Amino acid sequence: MAKALNVRNLDDGVYEKLRSRAARHGRSTEAEIRQILTDTIANEPRQDFWALAEKLRAATKGRRHTPSEILQREGRDER
């Protein structure tokens, strides 16, 4: 299902550049924006779960961590 997106407070200069670019490509401004967004997202590398997990481990290295079983026990005891 297609979704709609409104962009507010777009700089006049940016809008004019988009309009000119769309004209060069033979598209409407809306179609040009859609193509730019599609191309940008399609070429964005997908974040790998394990790479993200490694970043998190590196960011929290040296911190004291409470084992999950202790947190679960504490949560049950609070009830």
DRENPA-3360 file (N, C-alpha, C; in nm, 2 decimals, always signed):
BEGIN
1 = MAKALNVR = +0.08/-0.12/+0.00/+0.00/+0.00/+0.00/+0.09/+0.12/+0.00 ~ +0.06/+0.22/-0.09/+0.14/+0.34/-0.10/+0.10/+0.44/+0.02 ~ +0.20/+0.50/+0.06/+0.18/+0.60/+0.17/+0.21/+0.74/+0.12 ~ +0.14/+0.84/+0.18/+0.16/+0.98/+0.15/+0.26/+1.04/+0.25 ~ +0.34/+1.14/+0.20/+0.43/+1.21/+0.29/+0.42/+1.36/+0.25 ~ +0.40/+1.44/+0.36/+0.41/+1.59/+0.34/+0.54/+1.64/+0.39 ~ +0.60/+1.73/+0.32/+0.72/+1.80/+0.36/+0.69/+1.94/+0.38 ~ +0.71/+1.99/+0.50/+0.68/+2.13/+0.53/+0.81/+2.21/+0.54;
9 = NLDDGVYE = +0.80/+2.34/+0.52/+0.91/+2.43/+0.54/+1.03/+2.40/+0.46 ~ +1.01/+2.36/+0.34/+1.12/+2.33/+0.25/+1.17/+2.46/+0.19 ~ +1.30/+2.48/+0.20/+1.36/+2.60/+0.15/+1.33/+2.63/+0.01 ~ +1.30/+2.75/-0.03/+1.26/+2.79/-0.17/+1.37/+2.75/-0.27 ~ +1.50/+2.76/-0.23/+1.61/+2.73/-0.32/+1.61/+2.58/-0.34 ~ +1.59/+2.50/-0.24/+1.59/+2.35/-0.26/+1.47/+2.31/-0.35 ~ +1.35/+2.37/-0.32/+1.24/+2.34/-0.41/+1.27/+2.37/-0.55 ~ +1.33/+2.49/-0.58/+1.36/+2.53/-0.72/+1.45/+2.43/-0.78;
17 = KLRSRAAR = +1.56/+2.38/-0.71/+1.65/+2.29/-0.76/+1.58/+2.15/-0.79 ~ +1.49/+2.11/-0.70/+1.41/+1.99/-0.73/+1.33/+2.00/-0.85 ~ +1.26/+2.12/-0.87/+1.18/+2.14/-0.98/+1.26/+2.14/-1.11 ~ +1.38/+2.20/-1.11/+1.46/+2.20/-1.23/+1.51/+2.06/-1.26 ~ +1.55/+1.99/-1.16/+1.60/+1.85/-1.18/+1.49/+1.77/-1.24 ~ +1.37/+1.78/-1.18/+1.25/+1.71/-1.23/+1.23/+1.74/-1.38 ~ +1.24/+1.86/-1.42/+1.22/+1.90/-1.56/+1.33/+1.84/-1.65 ~ +1.45/+1.84/-1.60/+1.56/+1.78/-1.68/+1.53/+1.63/-1.70;
25 = HGRSTEAE = +1.47/+1.56/-1.60/+1.44/+1.42/-1.61/+1.31/+1.39/-1.67 ~ +1.23/+1.49/-1.71/+1.10/+1.47/-1.77/+1.00/+1.42/-1.67 ~ +1.01/+1.46/-1.54/+0.92/+1.41/-1.44/+0.86/+1.53/-1.37 ~ +0.75/+1.50/-1.30/+0.69/+1.60/-1.21/+0.78/+1.61/-1.09 ~ +0.77/+1.72/-1.02/+0.85/+1.74/-0.89/+0.82/+1.63/-0.80 ~ +0.70/+1.59/-0.78/+0.66/+1.48/-0.69/+0.73/+1.35/-0.73 ~ +0.72/+1.32/-0.86/+0.79/+1.20/-0.91/+0.94/+1.20/-0.89 ~ +1.00/+1.32/-0.91/+1.14/+1.33/-0.89/+1.18/+1.31/-0.74;
33 = IRQILTDT = +1.10/+1.36/-0.65/+1.13/+1.34/-0.51/+1.11/+1.19/-0.47 ~ +1.01/+1.13/-0.53/+0.99/+0.99/-0.51/+1.11/+0.91/-0.55 ~ +1.16/+0.94/-0.67/+1.27/+0.87/-0.73/+1.40/+0.89/-0.64 ~ +1.42/+1.01/-0.60/+1.54/+1.04/-0.51/+1.53/+0.96/-0.39 ~ +1.41/+0.96/-0.32/+1.40/+0.88/-0.20/+1.42/+0.73/-0.22 ~ +1.36/+0.68/-0.33/+1.37/+0.54/-0.36/+1.52/+0.50/-0.39 ~ +1.59/+0.58/-0.47/+1.73/+0.56/-0.50/+1.81/+0.56/-0.37 ~ +1.79/+0.66/-0.29/+1.87/+0.67/-0.17/+1.85/+0.56/-0.07;
41 = IANEPRQD = +1.73/+0.51/-0.05/+1.70/+0.40/+0.04/+1.75/+0.27/-0.02 ~ +1.73/+0.25/-0.15/+1.77/+0.13/-0.21/+1.92/+0.11/-0.20 ~ +2.00/+0.21/-0.20/+2.14/+0.20/-0.20/+2.20/+0.20/-0.06 ~ +2.11/+0.22/+0.04/+2.16/+0.22/+0.18/+2.19/+0.08/+0.22 ~ +2.31/+0.06/+0.28/+2.34/-0.07/+0.32/+2.26/-0.12/+0.44 ~ +2.22/-0.24/+0.44/+2.13/-0.29/+0.55/+2.22/-0.32/+0.67 ~ +2.17/-0.28/+0.78/+2.25/-0.29/+0.91/+2.24/-0.44/+0.95 ~ +2.35/-0.50/+0.97/+2.36/-0.64/+1.01/+2.34/-0.65/+1.17;
49 = FWALAEKL = +2.25/-0.74/+1.21/+2.23/-0.75/+1.35/+2.35/-0.77/+1.43 ~ +2.44/-0.86/+1.38/+2.56/-0.90/+1.46/+2.66/-0.78/+1.47 ~ +2.66/-0.70/+1.36/+2.75/-0.58/+1.36/+2.70/-0.48/+1.46 ~ +2.56/-0.47/+1.47/+2.50/-0.37/+1.56/+2.53/-0.42/+1.71 ~ +2.51/-0.56/+1.73/+2.54/-0.61/+1.86/+2.68/-0.59/+1.90 ~ +2.77/-0.60/+1.81/+2.91/-0.58/+1.84/+2.94/-0.43/+1.88 ~ +2.87/-0.34/+1.81/+2.89/-0.20/+1.85/+2.83/-0.18/+1.99 ~ +2.72/-0.24/+2.02/+2.66/-0.22/+2.16/+2.76/-0.28/+2.26;
57 = RAATKGRR = +2.81/-0.40/+2.23/+2.91/-0.46/+2.33/+3.03/-0.37/+2.35 ~ +3.08/-0.31/+2.24/+3.19/-0.22/+2.25/+3.16/-0.09/+2.33 ~ +3.04/-0.04/+2.31/+2.99/+0.08/+2.38/+2.97/+0.06/+2.53 ~ +2.94/-0.06/+2.57/+2.91/-0.09/+2.71/+3.02/-0.17/+2.78 ~ +3.14/-0.18/+2.71/+3.25/-0.26/+2.76/+3.30/-0.20/+2.89 ~ +3.32/-0.28/+2.99/+3.37/-0.23/+3.12/+3.26/-0.19/+3.22 ~ +3.14/-0.18/+3.17/+3.03/-0.15/+3.26/+2.99/-0.28/+3.34 ~ +2.94/-0.25/+3.46/+2.88/-0.37/+3.54/+2.74/-0.40/+3.49;
65 = HTPSEILQ = +2.72/-0.53/+3.46/+2.59/-0.57/+3.41/+2.53/-0.67/+3.51 ~ +2.40/-0.65/+3.53/+2.32/-0.75/+3.61/+2.27/-0.86/+3.53 ~ +2.29/-0.98/+3.56/+2.24/-1.10/+3.48/+2.09/-1.09/+3.48 ~ +2.04/-1.13/+3.36/+1.89/-1.12/+3.34/+1.81/-1.20/+3.44 ~ +1.86/-1.32/+3.49/+1.79/-1.40/+3.58/+1.77/-1.33/+3.72 ~ +1.86/-1.24/+3.75/+1.85/-1.16/+3.87/+1.74/-1.06/+3.85 ~ +1.75/-0.99/+3.74/+1.64/-0.89/+3.71/+1.50/-0.95/+3.71 ~ +1.49/-1.07/+3.65/+1.36/-1.14/+3.65/+1.31/-1.17/+3.79;
73 = REGRDER = +1.40/-1.22/+3.87/+1.37/-1.26/+4.01/+1.33/-1.13/+4.08 ~ +1.40/-1.02/+4.07/+1.36/-0.90/+4.13/+1.23/-0.85/+4.09 ~ +1.20/-0.86/+3.96/+1.07/-0.82/+3.91/+0.95/-0.91/+3.96 ~ +0.98/-1.04/+3.98/+0.87/-1.12/+4.04/+0.85/-1.09/+4.19 ~ +0.96/-1.06/+4.26/+0.96/-1.03/+4.40/+0.88/-0.90/+4.43 ~ +0.88/-0.81/+4.33/+0.82/-0.68/+4.35/+0.66/-0.69/+4.34 ~ +0.61/-0.80/+4.29/+0.47/-0.81/+4.27/+0.40/-0.84/+4.40;
% end
